[in-house]
Amino acid sequence: MDEAIQESLDRLAREHQVTILWAGETGDRGRGTPSSDSGYEVRFLYVHPPAHYLRVFDKRDVIEATAEDRITLVGWDIKKALGMLRKSHPGLREWLSSPVLYRQHEAGVAPLRALLDDTLLPSVLCIHYLAQAKDCITKLAEDRDLRLMKYVSMFRDLLACQWVVSHGSQPPLSLSRLLDEFLPRGDIREQLDELLALKAQVREAEMIPPQPDLDEYLLRLYGQLQRSVPGQIPVVDTAVFDQALLLTLQTVHPDLHL
């Protein structure tokens, strides 16, 4: 599968005349919780030649494609990525924390990575994770059946929020790392491990009935986290993002002189 993904990335780089700075896996595979029919959700960052950025009207800054074997690829231009990073965009931050790496231009992506710590806005991340979990939490409170895939995603969202509240840093994408931090052992961990084992064997559409112990734990945790969202902090000045874009262009295109 890695070969097919690499071929897809090479094809997109040729077709769009870009340099791919970073590519990794997101979704269930990135979280380490794939179902039997989970696809491959490849996300990547890219940069155009310098002349592309010397224009009055910006062109499309996203590349989207699909390939065989359930491969979906979505890429962002580095300029878009830097702009979204200033807002502490949760999705982008999760891309860059993926443990499944397909490609990385280490020097080229370094200026963006250097801003990760300074651009982390805990309140933005917590609000995002709680919003992601809200629909499933409502269904738990109503004792309704849920898709197993969504149940596991909700569990991960709440633990990710707990990580931000507890550590004030970017949570790992991997669910297992979050579980080892907050539920290293005990009955709740054992029951969730059983669901994870089931998830690996069934399709993404699999439904599960209410899980009394787990549901009670999640509802209680959700309430605690709602009361613990950190306060707002100032965003980073725009000048450092302009400098990061310039450094990226100079690194990937060393013949650029301004």
PLY file of the C-alpha trace (Angstrom):
ply
format ascii 1.0
element vertex 258
property float x
property float y
property float z
element edge 257
property int vertex1
property int vertex2
end_header
0.00 0.00 0.00
2.87 2.38 0.76
4.05 2.02 -2.84
0.61 3.00 -4.18
0.53 6.03 -1.90
4.03 7.11 -2.94
3.09 6.76 -6.61
-0.02 8.89 -6.02
2.03 11.59 -4.31
4.58 11.58 -7.14
1.79 11.87 -9.71
0.19 14.83 -7.95
3.55 16.58 -7.57
4.15 16.24 -11.32
0.64 17.25 -12.37
0.55 20.35 -10.17
4.27 21.17 -10.39
4.75 21.30 -6.63
7.20 19.97 -4.07
5.64 17.87 -1.34
6.98 18.92 2.05
5.18 16.41 4.24
2.66 13.58 3.90
1.10 11.41 6.58
-1.91 9.27 7.50
-4.91 10.61 9.38
-8.31 9.15 10.24
-8.70 5.76 11.88
-5.41 4.43 10.53
-3.53 7.44 11.87
-5.22 6.97 15.24
-4.29 3.29 15.23
-7.94 2.14 15.22
-8.76 0.96 11.68
-11.82 -1.11 10.85
-11.66 -3.99 8.39
-12.74 -1.70 5.53
-11.02 1.55 6.56
-9.53 3.51 3.70
-6.28 5.45 3.64
-6.69 9.15 4.43
-3.47 10.72 3.19
-2.88 14.37 4.00
0.05 16.42 2.69
1.58 19.89 2.52
3.21 21.26 -0.62
4.95 24.33 -2.01
4.85 25.85 -5.50
7.80 27.48 -7.26
8.37 31.04 -5.93
6.75 32.78 -8.92
3.40 31.22 -7.96
3.23 33.50 -4.90
3.87 36.70 -6.89
0.34 37.27 -8.10
-2.50 39.62 -7.28
-5.20 36.96 -7.13
-4.47 33.68 -5.37
-5.25 30.41 -7.10
-6.75 27.33 -5.47
-4.61 26.29 -2.51
-5.89 22.72 -2.05
-5.16 19.56 -4.03
-7.65 16.69 -3.78
-7.52 13.27 -5.42
-8.48 9.64 -5.00
-6.63 6.49 -6.02
-7.21 2.75 -6.02
-7.51 0.74 -2.81
-9.60 3.38 -1.01
-6.85 6.01 -0.98
-8.01 9.61 -0.49
-5.46 12.40 -0.75
-5.90 16.02 0.37
-3.07 18.54 0.32
-2.70 22.16 1.43
-0.39 24.79 0.00
2.22 25.87 2.58
0.83 29.43 2.52
-2.63 28.14 3.47
-1.12 25.87 6.12
0.76 28.74 7.75
-2.38 30.87 7.80
-4.38 28.08 9.41
-1.60 27.34 11.89
-1.88 30.90 13.23
-5.47 29.99 14.20
-4.21 26.78 15.85
-6.27 24.79 13.32
-6.92 21.45 15.08
-7.01 19.36 11.91
-3.67 20.63 10.65
-2.07 20.15 14.03
-3.32 16.55 14.10
-1.95 15.91 10.61
1.50 16.93 11.78
1.28 14.75 14.90
0.48 11.60 12.90
2.71 8.63 13.75
2.29 7.32 10.18
4.65 9.30 7.95
4.79 8.80 4.17
7.09 11.62 3.17
8.94 14.55 4.71
11.21 17.27 3.35
12.73 17.91 6.76
14.38 21.24 6.00
11.43 22.43 3.93
8.82 21.80 6.59
11.06 22.92 9.47
9.95 26.62 9.43
6.32 25.56 9.89
7.13 22.99 12.56
9.13 25.61 14.45
5.87 27.52 15.01
3.86 24.61 16.41
4.49 25.33 20.09
3.96 29.09 19.89
0.72 28.73 17.91
-0.95 26.23 20.21
-4.20 27.74 21.53
-5.54 25.33 24.18
-9.03 26.83 24.19
-9.38 26.37 20.40
-8.36 22.72 20.63
-10.64 21.97 23.58
-13.66 23.63 21.98
-12.99 21.65 18.80
-12.74 18.28 20.57
-15.85 18.89 22.66
-17.80 19.94 19.56
-16.65 16.80 17.76
-17.94 14.65 20.60
-21.19 16.52 21.25
-23.48 14.63 18.86
-22.41 11.24 20.18
-22.65 12.43 23.77
-26.26 13.47 23.11
-27.02 9.99 21.82
-25.35 8.41 24.85
-27.57 10.43 27.14
-30.59 9.12 25.21
-29.40 5.47 25.37
-29.30 5.21 21.58
-27.24 2.82 19.47
-24.10 4.28 17.91
-21.75 3.41 15.09
-18.70 1.80 16.66
-16.43 3.98 14.53
-18.02 7.16 15.91
-17.97 5.80 19.45
-14.22 5.21 19.32
-13.65 8.62 17.70
-15.65 10.27 20.49
-13.56 8.48 23.10
-10.39 9.73 21.43
-11.72 13.31 21.15
-12.48 13.48 24.86
-9.12 12.03 25.86
-7.41 14.48 23.50
-9.25 17.33 25.22
-8.23 15.93 28.59
-4.60 15.92 27.39
-4.80 19.61 26.45
-6.38 20.50 29.81
-3.82 18.43 31.77
-0.64 19.16 29.81
-1.30 22.31 27.77
0.33 20.70 24.75
-0.62 19.03 21.47
-2.26 15.64 22.15
-0.93 12.61 20.28
-3.05 11.36 17.39
-2.66 7.77 18.56
-5.53 6.59 20.76
-3.30 4.02 22.48
-0.97 6.74 23.74
-3.90 8.67 25.18
-5.23 5.54 26.85
-1.85 4.73 28.34
-1.79 8.24 29.82
-5.29 8.39 31.29
-6.56 4.79 31.44
-3.49 2.57 31.75
-5.47 -0.20 33.43
-8.80 -1.01 35.01
-12.28 -2.11 34.03
-13.00 0.83 31.70
-9.77 0.19 29.79
-10.55 -3.51 29.48
-14.05 -2.84 28.15
-12.74 -0.34 25.62
-10.00 -2.74 24.53
-12.72 -5.28 23.77
-14.51 -2.74 21.58
-11.26 -1.89 19.80
-10.63 -5.56 19.10
-14.15 -5.81 17.68
-13.66 -2.69 15.58
-10.60 -4.18 13.90
-12.72 -7.12 12.68
-15.90 -5.38 11.49
-16.86 -2.77 8.93
-17.09 0.96 9.63
-20.90 0.83 9.60
-21.04 -1.58 12.59
-23.53 -0.45 15.25
-23.23 -1.09 18.98
-25.87 -0.87 21.76
-25.41 1.33 24.84
-22.35 0.47 26.94
-23.45 1.34 30.50
-20.06 1.58 32.21
-18.27 3.26 29.34
-21.17 5.62 28.66
-21.28 6.73 32.29
-17.53 7.36 32.22
-17.76 9.39 29.00
-20.72 11.48 30.13
-18.96 12.33 33.38
-15.71 13.16 31.58
-17.52 15.35 29.05
-19.10 17.38 31.83
-15.78 17.81 33.63
-14.03 18.96 30.46
-16.76 21.47 29.63
-16.00 23.15 32.95
-12.24 23.05 32.37
-11.76 24.74 28.99
-8.70 27.03 29.28
-9.00 30.77 28.76
-8.07 32.58 25.54
-4.47 33.62 24.87
-3.18 36.03 22.18
-2.41 34.71 18.71
1.09 35.01 17.25
2.00 38.11 15.21
1.65 37.66 11.44
5.25 38.65 10.67
6.66 35.31 11.78
4.42 33.50 9.28
5.64 35.69 6.43
9.19 34.85 7.47
8.37 31.13 7.64
6.99 31.20 4.09
10.11 32.94 2.83
12.38 30.47 4.62
10.44 27.55 3.14
10.79 28.93 -0.39
14.49 29.64 0.07
15.08 26.13 1.42
13.23 24.30 -1.34
14.46 26.70 -4.05
17.99 27.73 -2.95
18.49 29.80 -6.10
15.85 32.25 -4.85
17.40 35.61 -3.92
15.34 38.52 -2.62
0 1
1 2
2 3
3 4
4 5
5 6
6 7
7 8
8 9
9 10
10 11
11 12
12 13
13 14
14 15
15 16
16 17
17 18
18 19
19 20
20 21
21 22
22 23
23 24
24 25
25 26
26 27
27 28
28 29
29 30
30 31
31 32
32 33
33 34
34 35
35 36
36 37
37 38
38 39
39 40
40 41
41 42
42 43
43 44
44 45
45 46
46 47
47 48
48 49
49 50
50 51
51 52
52 53
53 54
54 55
55 56
56 57
57 58
58 59
59 60
60 61
61 62
62 63
63 64
64 65
65 66
66 67
67 68
68 69
69 70
70 71
71 72
72 73
73 74
74 75
75 76
76 77
77 78
78 79
79 80
80 81
81 82
82 83
83 84
84 85
85 86
86 87
87 88
88 89
89 90
90 91
91 92
92 93
93 94
94 95
95 96
96 97
97 98
98 99
99 100
100 101
101 102
102 103
103 104
104 105
105 106
106 107
107 108
108 109
109 110
110 111
111 112
112 113
113 114
114 115
115 116
116 117
117 118
118 119
119 120
120 121
121 122
122 123
123 124
124 125
125 126
126 127
127 128
128 129
129 130
130 131
131 132
132 133
133 134
134 135
135 136
136 137
137 138
138 139
139 140
140 141
141 142
142 143
143 144
144 145
145 146
146 147
147 148
148 149
149 150
150 151
151 152
152 153
153 154
154 155
155 156
156 157
157 158
158 159
159 160
160 161
161 162
162 163
163 164
164 165
165 166
166 167
167 168
168 169
169 170
170 171
171 172
172 173
173 174
174 175
175 176
176 177
177 178
178 179
179 180
180 181
181 182
182 183
183 184
184 185
185 186
186 187
187 188
188 189
189 190
190 191
191 192
192 193
193 194
194 195
195 196
196 197
197 198
198 199
199 200
200 201
201 202
202 203
203 204
204 205
205 206
206 207
207 208
208 209
209 210
210 211
211 212
212 213
213 214
214 215
215 216
216 217
217 218
218 219
219 220
220 221
221 222
222 223
223 224
224 225
225 226
226 227
227 228
228 229
229 230
230 231
231 232
232 233
233 234
234 235
235 236
236 237
237 238
238 239
239 240
240 241
241 242
242 243
243 244
244 245
245 246
246 247
247 248
248 249
249 250
250 251
251 252
252 253
253 254
254 255
255 256
256 257
